[in-house]
């Protein structure tokens, strides 16, 4: 692992009558897969939306590769090298794989779309993912698992150094899950920082290096070595009530 690629410091976010995040900190290094865990309502989704530029935090700071950043909208995280693979995939089903992959960055030749270059760039990133998906295939004709590969491909084409996955296997078959796990390990080997949100304990222990637990919008614990703790301890920490917060 390298130094921190992503540092969230004391992030606070509230809504009328609700404190969604209360001073949550998270630091993820390049070459690290960090599990982000907690029960429903723990603050995981809010934290990802802050990272995605969908919510502006009320307090706290964000640094990417040591540089302070402020995300005013979804375009800012992308420009900083941050990508979120949402549970609800953000793809245009009637468009082709290539069109989705390069959406907003279409290559041109003079005033015209350079379709050949677009297909070539799409094919290159699909090959990098190890998936035999034709660039001209319409997204609506792909399985959920393969659509997710297209989302990962979008992140790679935009040179994302930090990639967060939100419950990525919830709709995948066992085979598709295996493929995704391989791809995430490849991303780790490339030195990218990965945040992995999941409720599936076996999956988390198999894939992730470290874990941060949230409860009621607060940081409960961070374990740098996930293999050093038990399943039961993690479940206990996830179920802690407010006022039982500890850091380790």
Legacy VTK file of the C-alpha trace (Angstrom):
# vtk DataFile Version 3.0
C-alpha trace
ASCII
DATASET POLYDATA
POINTS 248 float
0.000 0.000 0.000
1.024 3.601 -0.619
0.067 6.725 1.351
-3.538 7.931 1.622
-5.204 8.723 -1.690
-8.437 9.751 0.010
-8.833 11.518 3.354
-12.208 12.530 4.740
-11.798 14.525 7.951
-14.641 14.997 10.447
-17.380 15.103 7.829
-20.689 16.389 9.154
-24.010 16.410 7.314
-27.455 17.129 8.669
-31.007 17.358 7.413
-34.039 18.828 9.204
-34.331 16.872 12.443
-31.614 14.370 11.478
-27.839 14.228 11.918
-26.809 11.926 9.076
-23.040 12.214 9.620
-21.445 13.367 12.861
-17.720 14.037 12.430
-16.905 10.946 10.369
-13.288 10.469 9.260
-12.018 7.959 6.708
-8.586 7.526 5.117
-7.900 5.036 2.311
-4.504 4.316 0.769
-3.636 3.406 -2.778
-3.603 -0.369 -3.131
-6.105 -0.774 -0.276
-9.640 -2.188 -0.304
-11.538 -0.630 2.602
-14.868 -2.120 3.644
-17.415 0.455 4.819
-19.984 -1.273 6.984
-22.961 -0.488 9.162
-26.639 -1.234 9.486
-29.239 0.595 7.406
-29.233 4.250 8.443
-25.637 4.140 9.682
-24.563 6.900 7.283
-22.856 4.888 4.546
-25.051 6.173 1.724
-24.775 9.768 2.912
-20.985 9.499 3.049
-20.898 8.125 -0.502
-23.165 10.937 -1.682
-20.764 13.464 -0.148
-17.927 11.736 -1.983
-19.978 11.762 -5.197
-20.643 15.499 -4.962
-24.385 14.936 -4.534
-24.354 16.382 -0.996
-22.152 19.184 0.283
-20.955 18.504 3.835
-21.875 20.973 6.555
-18.444 20.560 8.120
-15.160 18.766 7.619
-12.743 18.506 4.715
-11.775 16.212 1.841
-8.290 15.641 0.453
-7.364 13.655 -2.635
-3.687 12.665 -2.889
-2.949 15.191 -0.148
-4.643 18.112 -1.922
-7.743 19.799 -0.434
-10.789 19.545 -2.694
-14.333 20.911 -2.572
-17.041 19.074 -4.478
-19.784 21.420 -5.681
-21.409 18.791 -7.899
-20.854 15.379 -9.520
-18.411 16.755 -12.111
-15.908 17.764 -9.414
-15.216 14.276 -7.990
-14.757 12.926 -11.521
-12.225 15.669 -12.262
-10.387 14.778 -9.031
-10.202 11.090 -9.957
-13.086 9.818 -7.813
-15.741 7.418 -9.151
-18.769 5.857 -7.463
-20.269 2.612 -8.773
-23.824 3.059 -7.499
-26.210 0.249 -6.656
-28.575 1.801 -9.201
-26.412 1.923 -12.310
-26.226 5.234 -14.191
-26.340 3.980 -17.785
-28.435 4.803 -20.861
-29.958 1.426 -21.826
-30.805 2.362 -25.425
-27.242 3.476 -26.156
-24.343 1.198 -27.029
-21.623 0.144 -24.625
-19.126 2.421 -26.398
-21.520 5.389 -26.267
-22.057 4.869 -22.530
-18.370 4.424 -21.799
-17.385 7.685 -23.474
-20.516 9.690 -22.705
-19.550 13.354 -22.472
-16.075 12.724 -23.886
-16.870 11.569 -27.433
-13.876 11.850 -29.790
-14.438 13.945 -32.901
-12.826 14.359 -36.291
-13.565 17.875 -37.408
-17.257 18.524 -36.732
-18.134 14.800 -36.772
-18.134 12.011 -34.210
-15.103 9.756 -34.637
-16.928 6.438 -34.219
-13.871 4.340 -35.042
-11.781 5.941 -32.287
-14.696 5.643 -29.862
-15.020 1.894 -30.540
-11.270 1.405 -30.263
-11.058 3.148 -26.891
-14.087 1.239 -25.628
-12.661 -2.083 -26.797
-9.348 -1.342 -25.064
-10.927 -0.729 -21.659
-13.202 -3.772 -22.004
-10.141 -5.872 -22.769
-8.458 -4.421 -19.676
-11.433 -5.653 -17.652
-11.121 -9.077 -19.266
-14.690 -9.024 -20.537
-15.745 -10.101 -24.029
-18.342 -7.363 -24.503
-18.704 -5.892 -27.990
-18.596 -2.072 -27.976
-21.627 -1.889 -30.300
-23.867 -3.944 -27.992
-26.779 -1.987 -26.562
-26.660 -1.777 -22.783
-30.257 -2.998 -22.484
-29.114 -6.336 -23.933
-26.491 -6.906 -21.208
-26.935 -8.743 -17.913
-26.790 -6.699 -14.700
-23.283 -8.001 -14.084
-22.044 -6.880 -17.467
-23.712 -3.503 -17.094
-21.719 -3.105 -13.907
-18.546 -3.844 -15.857
-19.465 -0.939 -18.141
-19.697 1.335 -15.081
-16.245 0.195 -13.959
-14.977 0.810 -17.492
-16.267 4.392 -17.324
-14.240 4.920 -14.156
-11.098 3.548 -15.805
-11.526 5.686 -18.920
-11.696 8.735 -16.662
-8.554 7.548 -14.843
-10.272 7.282 -11.457
-7.762 6.655 -8.677
-10.446 6.243 -6.008
-13.405 3.949 -6.725
-16.287 3.275 -4.328
-18.609 0.312 -4.850
-22.072 0.508 -3.246
-23.529 -2.985 -2.605
-22.179 -4.107 -5.996
-23.107 -7.803 -5.774
-26.702 -7.410 -4.587
-28.105 -8.336 -8.028
-25.245 -10.476 -9.372
-25.038 -14.213 -9.937
-22.278 -16.220 -8.254
-20.272 -16.227 -11.494
-20.705 -12.474 -12.000
-19.631 -11.904 -8.393
-16.428 -13.891 -9.010
-15.664 -11.753 -12.060
-16.253 -8.530 -10.112
-14.003 -9.702 -7.271
-11.216 -10.387 -9.776
-11.600 -6.940 -11.307
-11.539 -5.212 -7.907
-8.368 -7.098 -6.966
-6.844 -5.985 -10.273
-7.761 -2.371 -9.452
-6.060 -2.756 -6.074
-2.935 -4.150 -7.756
-2.872 -1.036 -9.964
-2.572 1.114 -6.832
-6.124 2.448 -6.769
-7.953 3.096 -3.492
-11.162 1.071 -3.190
-14.123 1.624 -0.859
-16.415 -1.392 -0.695
-19.892 -1.156 0.853
-21.564 -4.499 1.520
-23.618 -6.380 4.113
-22.210 -9.730 2.991
-19.697 -10.750 5.655
-18.099 -13.634 3.768
-17.549 -11.411 0.749
-16.039 -8.615 2.850
-13.624 -10.891 4.726
-12.543 -12.545 1.475
-11.937 -9.313 -0.454
-11.127 -6.413 1.852
-7.932 -5.402 3.661
-9.454 -3.133 6.296
-12.839 -2.021 7.584
-14.522 1.101 8.921
-17.774 0.693 10.855
-20.412 3.421 11.106
-23.396 3.535 13.421
-26.046 6.281 13.667
-23.909 8.587 11.528
-20.839 8.211 13.731
-17.517 6.423 13.403
-17.505 3.331 15.626
-14.231 1.630 14.678
-11.583 1.280 12.014
-9.562 -1.946 11.823
-6.475 -1.650 9.572
-6.207 -5.459 9.396
-9.611 -7.000 8.781
-8.238 -10.533 9.135
-7.238 -9.771 12.748
-10.844 -9.431 13.951
-13.712 -11.886 14.116
-17.026 -11.889 12.335
-18.777 -11.691 15.722
-16.834 -8.595 16.780
-17.715 -6.818 13.560
-21.396 -7.656 14.000
-21.263 -6.385 17.597
-19.697 -3.090 16.513
-22.311 -2.614 13.811
-25.067 -3.091 16.408
-23.696 -0.638 18.995
-26.043 2.102 20.097
-25.171 5.787 20.189
-23.045 6.525 23.243
-21.072 3.279 22.873
-18.725 4.684 20.275
-15.086 3.603 20.399
-12.109 3.953 18.107
-9.520 1.261 17.542
LINES 1 249
248 0 1 2 3 4 5 6 7 8 9 10 11 12 13 14 15 16 17 18 19 20 21 22 23 24 25 26 27 28 29 30 31 32 33 34 35 36 37 38 39 40 41 42 43 44 45 46 47 48 49 50 51 52 53 54 55 56 57 58 59 60 61 62 63 64 65 66 67 68 69 70 71 72 73 74 75 76 77 78 79 80 81 82 83 84 85 86 87 88 89 90 91 92 93 94 95 96 97 98 99 100 101 102 103 104 105 106 107 108 109 110 111 112 113 114 115 116 117 118 119 120 121 122 123 124 125 126 127 128 129 130 131 132 133 134 135 136 137 138 139 140 141 142 143 144 145 146 147 148 149 150 151 152 153 154 155 156 157 158 159 160 161 162 163 164 165 166 167 168 169 170 171 172 173 174 175 176 177 178 179 180 181 182 183 184 185 186 187 188 189 190 191 192 193 194 195 196 197 198 199 200 201 202 203 204 205 206 207 208 209 210 211 212 213 214 215 216 217 218 219 220 221 222 223 224 225 226 227 228 229 230 231 232 233 234 235 236 237 238 239 240 241 242 243 244 245 246 247
